[in-house]
Amino acid sequence: MSCITCNSTTTPTMKDFQSKNIFTWCTNCGNYGIHTALRRALVSKKIPACRTLTCFDIGCNGNGSDKIGGYNFHGLHGRSIPLAVGAEMANRKVTVIAFGGDGGTLGEGIGHLVHAVRGNYNITFVLHNNLNYGLTKGQASPTSKKNMKMNSSPDGATSELLHPAKFVLSLESTFVARSFSGDVKHMTKVFEQALDHKGFSFVEIMQSCPTYNKETPHEWYMDRVYDVESIKGYDSSNREQALKIAQDQEDKVNGEAREGDLGQKIAIGVLYQDKKSVPQIDRQPNRNGSVGTKIKTDAYEETKQYNISKLLEKFR
Amino acid sequence: MNFKNRFVVKVVGESGQGVNSIGEVLAKALKDNGLFIFGYREYPSLIKGGDASYQIDIANKEIKSSSAQCDVLMCLVRSSFKKYLKSVRENGSIIHSVVKLTPTPEEELFIKENKINVEFIPAKDIAVELGGKRIMSNTIMLGAIWQIFGLEITGLEDNIRQIFSRKPEVIEINLKCLNTGHDYDLSKLQKPKLGLRETKNFKDDLLMSGNHAIGLGAIAAGVRVYYSYPMTPSSSILSYLSSVYHETGMIVKQIEDEISVANMAIGSMHMGARTMIATSGGGFDLMTETVSLSGITETPFVCVIAQRPGPGTGLPTWTSASDLNLAIYSGHGEYTKCVVAAHDIASCYTVTQQAFNIAEKYQIPVIILTEKQIAESIFQVDKMPQDIPIERHIVEGQELEKVISQDRYKNTETGVSLRWLPGSCDATFDANGDEHLSDGSLTEDAVMVKEIYEKRIRKEEYLLKDLPEPEVFGSKNPDLSFVGWGSVKNSMLDVIDILNERGKKKIAYLHYEYVYPLKTEVFQKFAKNAKKLVLIENNATGQLGNLITSKTGVLLKNRLLKFDGRPFFLEDIIEYIEKIDHTESEE
């Protein structure tokens, strides 16, 4: 392992990202696969545990905050994005990954998602989309299907649902990917690309919830997903095309597609990526060298007594 | 009420008419020419229209407060004439540029009864006649007011040259306007008899607002990140830090909302970058869940609340000290926090630096309270106070080899555990907003939960020992003993000074700068020694007084409370003291 201060380097292993704590998720919960895939991706990208910060939402995903190695921060409901973004602004040497559920991210904290996309902060964000509020025992979330009968809506949810990938693609996002929690190998591949991306990497994991969402278990997704890479000549730099593809989830989840349509299928993989993306931290004109000298350090290592005497001239 | 050693000029007009510019130039010129000023602004919450004022209290020694009344009212528009006429003292003057101003019978009566001199200067016509633009009427009015002080016009000319240094083509005409205004016959008007300051290097004096001092304090304290969502009266911290971010290299970012601001601050602080945020009461309401998160994860957190009157949007551009309770009781659950209240330039500068040391030493949220009266008023100081050495209490270097994950939230005597930065060491931990064990792992075990809960609360004991006691000013054997916090101090000390000169009532004032947790020893002595104890606060319910009572049992029955959006003017306090005299003699 290696640290900023100790500098001894060995290749990180899966063990480094393990935790002594016992998992508390339901059997068959999608979270197991997500954690495994993320650990694999971190190891394959040679990111040491001591240079990883995972930021968690409140919800079932958040109960995993002490179940994965590296540094963790279990923040507030719906606020894992600004927490992670703040950490990333202060220290570029630590890889920051944030998690959020569909409720926290698209309900409580949707503003944060929009502005993190706009700002293109250099974090990987994993949306655990299990189409409901699991930890509070199965209420409808912004991604629950209309008319779906849930704990808080016994006659069915009455609002239209929100499609995460389509929504994020409609903003000036720089990385939008989808995977599903039953395919660890695929998720690992997507996470690797997300970790490589310089900017806000949005990864939606279509996740099973064996307890509260009986409609879309792993098998349901398994029957429908296909990787965009299997489309001949798919150009992930084409936002229009990505938007069109992302529509399939809408068609499918709403149950409006006819048999045999493309709508039968749900595309996964990296739907869109802007490879020229410049992350927010590198856009600061007073630090990136575009005006004045470039500041090479990160904010976390810059705290020292500053002499203000020159600044006082303006007040004389 | 007349003050022997104070002269007050109030510039009034429509918001956007240049009231501030006239005030700022005049304040600086007076400072540069050997006087001492305090600048107080009133303005409505809009960009153009509505009445605005810039009041300059002038003396030949340090002052930090405003009078309710002025000696000279400089008026640029009819509506302001109506609104501010009654702020002119007996024998005072009005200089105005309002064409065809006919006072109403009621106004006429007030002018007559108070023997007020009214002088009209057709400033806009003069400006145009001289070949300038109508806006240059402001320069004419500036020249006119300068005449009253009997100071050399060259002193003001230098300031005009400086202001227009980027527009050299308008310097000549502005100087012409200035001199024409200066030569206007205003011999009837009363002139100040202040005398100049004895010190010679007054040009080096600084003119700045409390928000500037907080910004400078943050820079000195090594703050490297500033996040903010604009909210009056905190916004000028954001604009100041942005204006100097090339010099400082600080990350200064406007963020989409206060909830993000607070959470980003936690994120940056967690990584070890000193991060400051500021808002006003309403914005802080949105942050309070995050204050609580700082409490349980023991992440240092520093937020400035520049107070204005609530509830709701309240009076966005006016002053108040009604968010002490908000600060003290912010955030759900129980945990240690610290609330400090600044009052002037030195205080804003040092308290900001101290706040970071306290936040990092105890790993707690620290809230800095200021008020619009402090945040936006213009103070004159000869120098900034000594910097406070940075104390971070972060495990670094070789020491990192010894730490284990369980040290992060280890139960210690003081309740403070070791803190190290993510990325610095193999001993990783979970900063867990859920209740946790010493390495941050989640727990709901009754014994463990109680232990760590107590640990976080226990910090308060040690913090309290660390904090300075309140300070006592004025008479050692007082007739009246005041207790207060915030900008009240500035007014109280000026009042004590005035009353000392008059040789009247002996007054003492006890000031809380470090408000919470509350130090009580000095207060207890003060209360014991007091013939009459008076609570003075810029709010309606006496929030500090109630806190003191809850901690000491001492009742503060006499209360001078003000909650109309205005600060304590000298007259408010002096009249209260005189009235107490009166009621006592009746007793």
Contacts between the chains, C-beta under 8 A, distances in Angstrom:
chain1	res1	chain2	res2	distance
A	1	B	426	5.5
A	3	B	400	7.5
A	3	B	423	6.8
A	3	B	424	5.9
A	3	B	425	5.5
A	3	B	426	6.1
A	4	B	423	5.0
A	4	B	424	5.4
A	5	B	396	7.3
A	5	B	397	6.7
A	5	B	400	5.7
A	5	B	424	5.2
A	5	B	425	6.9
A	6	B	400	7.1
A	6	B	401	7.3
A	6	B	425	7.3
A	6	B	426	7.3
A	19	B	441	7.9
A	20	B	441	7.7
A	21	B	441	5.3
A	21	B	442	7.3
A	49	B	426	7.7
A	49	B	428	6.1
A	50	B	422	8.0
A	50	B	423	6.6
A	50	B	424	7.8
A	50	B	425	6.4
A	50	B	426	5.1
A	50	B	428	6.1
A	51	B	423	5.3
A	53	B	271	7.7
A	53	B	422	5.2
A	53	B	423	7.8
A	55	B	267	7.5
A	58	B	433	7.5
A	62	B	434	7.7
A	63	B	434	8.0
A	63	B	442	7.2
A	65	B	430	5.4
A	65	B	432	6.1
A	65	B	434	7.6
A	65	B	442	7.5
A	66	B	430	4.5
A	66	B	432	6.4
A	66	B	436	7.5
A	66	B	440	6.2
A	66	B	441	4.3
A	66	B	442	5.3
A	69	B	428	6.5
A	70	B	428	5.5
A	71	B	422	3.9
A	71	B	423	7.4
A	71	B	428	4.8
A	71	B	429	6.8
A	71	B	430	7.8
A	71	B	431	7.8
A	72	B	428	7.5
A	72	B	429	7.6
A	72	B	430	4.0
A	72	B	431	6.9
A	72	B	432	7.4
A	72	B	440	6.9
A	73	B	267	7.5
A	73	B	270	6.3
A	73	B	297	7.2
A	73	B	430	7.4
A	73	B	431	4.5
A	73	B	432	7.9
A	74	B	297	8.0
A	74	B	430	6.3
A	74	B	431	7.0
A	74	B	432	4.5
A	74	B	433	4.8
A	74	B	434	5.8
A	74	B	440	7.9
A	75	B	263	6.6
A	75	B	266	7.3
A	75	B	293	6.3
A	75	B	433	5.7
A	76	B	263	6.8
A	76	B	289	5.7
A	76	B	290	6.6
A	76	B	293	5.5
A	76	B	433	6.4
A	79	B	259	6.6
A	79	B	260	7.9
A	79	B	263	4.6
A	79	B	290	7.4
A	82	B	255	7.8
A	82	B	259	7.2
A	82	B	260	4.1
A	82	B	261	7.9
A	82	B	263	3.7
A	82	B	264	4.8
A	82	B	267	6.9
A	83	B	263	4.7
A	83	B	264	7.3
A	83	B	266	6.0
A	83	B	267	4.5
A	84	B	267	6.3
A	85	B	260	7.9
A	85	B	264	5.8
A	85	B	267	6.4
A	86	B	225	8.0
A	86	B	227	7.5
A	86	B	263	6.4
A	86	B	264	3.3
A	86	B	265	6.2
A	86	B	266	6.4
A	86	B	267	2.4
A	86	B	268	4.3
A	86	B	269	7.8
A	86	B	270	7.7
A	86	B	271	7.9
A	86	B	275	7.4
A	87	B	267	3.9
A	87	B	268	6.6
A	87	B	270	5.9
A	87	B	271	4.9
A	87	B	422	7.5
A	88	B	267	7.5
A	89	B	225	6.5
A	89	B	251	6.1
A	89	B	253	7.8
A	89	B	264	7.0
A	89	B	267	7.5
A	89	B	268	5.8
A	89	B	273	7.7
A	90	B	224	7.8
A	90	B	225	6.3
A	90	B	267	7.0
A	90	B	268	4.0
A	90	B	269	7.9
A	90	B	270	8.0
A	90	B	271	3.9
A	90	B	272	6.8
A	90	B	273	3.7
A	90	B	275	7.3
A	91	B	271	4.3
A	91	B	272	7.2
A	91	B	273	7.3
A	91	B	421	7.9
A	91	B	422	7.4
A	91	B	423	6.0
A	93	B	423	5.8
A	94	B	271	6.9
A	94	B	422	5.7
A	94	B	423	4.3
A	111	B	256	6.1
A	111	B	257	6.2
A	111	B	259	8.0
A	111	B	260	7.4
A	112	B	256	7.7
A	112	B	259	7.8
A	112	B	260	5.8
A	112	B	263	7.9
A	114	B	256	7.9
A	115	B	255	7.6
A	115	B	256	4.2
A	115	B	260	6.8
A	284	B	251	6.1
A	286	B	245	4.5
A	286	B	246	5.0
A	286	B	249	6.1
A	286	B	250	7.7
A	286	B	252	7.8
A	287	B	249	5.9
A	287	B	251	7.0
A	291	B	246	6.2
A	292	B	246	5.5
A	295	B	249	5.1
A	298	B	273	7.6
A	299	B	224	4.0
A	299	B	225	5.2
A	299	B	251	5.7
A	299	B	268	6.7
A	299	B	271	7.9
A	299	B	273	3.7
A	299	B	275	7.9
A	300	B	224	7.8
A	300	B	268	7.8
A	300	B	271	4.7
A	300	B	272	3.9
A	300	B	273	4.5
A	300	B	421	6.5
A	300	B	423	8.0
A	301	B	272	7.6
A	302	B	222	7.2
A	302	B	224	4.6
A	302	B	249	7.5
A	302	B	273	7.2
A	303	B	222	3.6
A	303	B	223	7.7
A	303	B	224	6.0
A	303	B	272	7.5
A	303	B	273	6.8
A	303	B	274	4.7
A	303	B	390	6.9
A	303	B	392	7.1
A	304	B	222	5.2
A	304	B	390	6.9
A	305	B	220	6.6
A	305	B	221	8.0
A	305	B	222	6.3
A	305	B	387	6.1
A	305	B	389	7.2
A	305	B	390	5.6
A	306	B	219	5.1
A	306	B	220	5.6
A	306	B	222	6.2
A	306	B	248	6.9
A	307	B	220	7.8
A	308	B	216	5.0
A	308	B	219	5.6
A	308	B	220	5.3
A	308	B	384	7.0
A	310	B	247	7.1
A	311	B	216	6.4
A	311	B	219	7.0
A	311	B	244	5.9
A	311	B	247	6.5
A	311	B	248	7.9
A	312	B	206	6.1
A	312	B	216	7.8
A	312	B	384	6.8
A	315	B	206	4.1
A	315	B	207	5.8
A	315	B	208	4.7
A	315	B	212	6.9
A	316	B	203	6.9
A	316	B	204	6.0
A	316	B	205	7.3
A	316	B	206	6.2
A	316	B	207	7.9
